[in-house]
Amino acid sequence: MAAITSLRSQRLQELRPNIPKQYVAFRLRIAWFAVPIEFIYRIIPLEKQVPKITFAGNNIPIIDLGKMLFGQTKGQNHDIQQLVVNGAVVASKPSLIVVRNQSDDLIGILSNSQPAMQNISKDEFVPLPATYSQRWKVNFINFMTIPSSEQPSLFVINSDRLISSMINKIHQR
């Protein structure tokens, strides 16, 4: 009986439309990344300095994820494929993106662009190729979108894995 139920639920799932999910996309140095909107706690435009942020009396760690992934590499804006949303190019204005995990732990990510809302359906994602995972040596990026002539790839950050790995690094110091 369980096999029939499983087949039925699988067929029903195939009949459902592939509904796009909302993501917040942003640039980290030379590539574009995305986090599901439900894991975004706050977005803060940056002017000259990075603010100190607290939540419930605790400092929120802020990381330069772009530096961790790419080292000192800094691409020129004209070298990086631009993200276009509703016909407008996303501005290269630094932001601080505070993400949360399912346990409501928070971490700030320094971004090289303003964040942009993107609607992405499941069928637009592919598993992260081994060449990226070997180069970056991270476990918090498992999927990406395929680049096109109009849009760059978006690498999807799993906030639960990102925050747990960053908390482990902080405690190892």
C-alpha positions in Angstrom: 0.0 0.0 0.0 2.9 2.4 0.8 4.3 2.0 -2.7 0.9 3.0 -4.3 0.7 6.1 -2.0 4.2 7.1 -2.9 3.5 6.8 -6.6 0.2 8.8 -6.3 1.9 11.6 -4.3 4.7 11.7 -6.9 2.2 12.0 -9.8 0.3 14.7 -7.9 3.5 16.6 -7.3 4.3 16.5 -11.0 1.0 18.0 -11.8 1.6 21.1 -9.6 3.0 24.1 -11.4 6.6 25.0 -10.7 5.8 28.1 -8.6 8.8 30.5 -8.4 10.2 31.3 -5.0 11.5 34.7 -4.0 15.3 35.1 -3.5 17.4 38.1 -2.6 20.3 38.3 -5.0 23.6 40.3 -4.4 27.1 40.4 -5.6 30.2 39.2 -3.7 33.2 40.5 -5.5 33.2 38.7 -8.9 30.0 36.5 -8.6 26.3 36.8 -7.8 24.7 34.9 -4.9 21.1 34.4 -3.6 19.4 33.6 -0.3 15.7 32.7 0.0 13.7 35.7 1.2 12.5 33.9 4.3 16.0 33.8 5.6 16.7 37.5 5.2 16.5 39.3 8.5 17.5 42.8 7.5 19.3 44.7 4.7 21.3 47.8 5.5 22.8 50.1 2.9 26.4 50.9 3.7 27.9 54.4 3.5 31.5 54.7 4.7 31.9 52.2 7.6 30.3 48.9 8.6 28.0 49.4 11.6 28.1 47.3 14.7 24.8 45.4 14.9 23.3 43.7 18.0 20.3 41.5 18.5 18.9 40.7 21.9 22.1 42.1 23.5 24.5 40.0 21.4 26.8 41.3 18.6 25.9 39.8 15.2 29.1 38.6 13.5 29.8 40.3 10.1 31.8 38.4 7.5 33.3 39.3 4.2 32.1 36.2 2.4 33.5 37.5 -0.9 37.0 37.6 0.6 36.6 34.2 2.0 35.5 32.7 -1.3 37.7 34.7 -3.7 40.7 35.9 -1.6 41.9 39.4 -2.5 40.5 39.1 -6.0 38.6 42.3 -6.9 36.9 42.4 -10.3 36.3 45.6 -12.1 32.6 46.4 -12.5 32.9 46.1 -16.3 34.4 42.6 -16.0 31.4 41.2 -14.1 28.2 40.3 -15.8 25.5 42.6 -14.5 22.3 41.5 -12.9 19.3 43.1 -14.5 15.9 43.3 -12.7 12.8 44.8 -14.4 15.0 46.3 -17.1 17.4 48.1 -14.6 21.0 47.1 -13.8 21.5 46.4 -10.1 23.7 49.2 -8.6 27.1 48.4 -7.3 26.4 50.1 -3.9 27.7 48.2 -0.9 25.2 46.7 1.5 25.1 44.6 4.6 22.7 41.6 4.3 21.8 40.0 7.7 20.6 36.5 7.2 19.1 34.1 9.7 18.9 30.3 10.0 16.0 28.2 11.2 17.2 28.6 14.8 17.1 32.4 14.4 20.9 32.8 14.7 22.1 35.8 12.7 25.1 36.7 10.6 25.9 39.7 8.5 27.3 39.4 4.9 29.1 42.3 3.3 27.8 42.7 -0.3 29.3 44.6 -3.2 25.8 45.5 -4.6 22.4 46.5 -3.6 20.2 43.5 -3.1 17.6 42.6 -5.8 14.5 40.5 -5.5 14.5 37.5 -7.9 11.7 35.0 -8.6 13.3 31.7 -9.4 11.6 28.3 -9.9 13.1 25.0 -8.9 13.7 23.9 -12.5 16.1 26.8 -13.0 18.6 25.3 -10.4 21.3 22.8 -11.1 23.7 21.2 -8.6 26.9 23.0 -8.0 29.6 21.6 -10.3 32.5 19.9 -8.7 34.9 22.5 -10.0 33.3 25.2 -7.9 33.0 23.1 -4.7 36.6 22.0 -5.0 37.8 25.6 -5.5 35.7 27.2 -2.8 35.8 24.3 -0.3 32.4 25.2 1.3 29.4 23.2 2.2 26.9 26.0 2.2 26.5 26.4 -1.6 24.9 23.4 -3.3 22.9 24.9 -6.2 23.3 27.5 -8.9 21.3 28.9 -11.8 22.5 28.4 -15.4 23.9 31.7 -16.8 22.4 33.2 -19.9 23.4 36.1 -22.1 20.9 38.3 -20.1 21.6 37.0 -16.6 24.7 35.8 -14.6 24.7 32.6 -12.6 23.3 32.9 -9.1 24.9 30.7 -6.4 22.4 29.8 -3.7 23.5 30.1 -0.1 22.1 27.7 2.4 21.9 30.0 5.5 21.7 27.1 8.0 24.9 25.7 6.8 26.6 29.1 6.4 25.8 30.2 9.9 26.8 26.9 11.5 30.1 26.8 9.7 30.8 30.5 10.6 29.9 29.8 14.3 32.2 26.8 14.3 35.1 29.0 12.9 34.4 31.7 15.5 34.5 29.2 18.3 37.8 27.6 17.0 39.6 31.0 17.4 
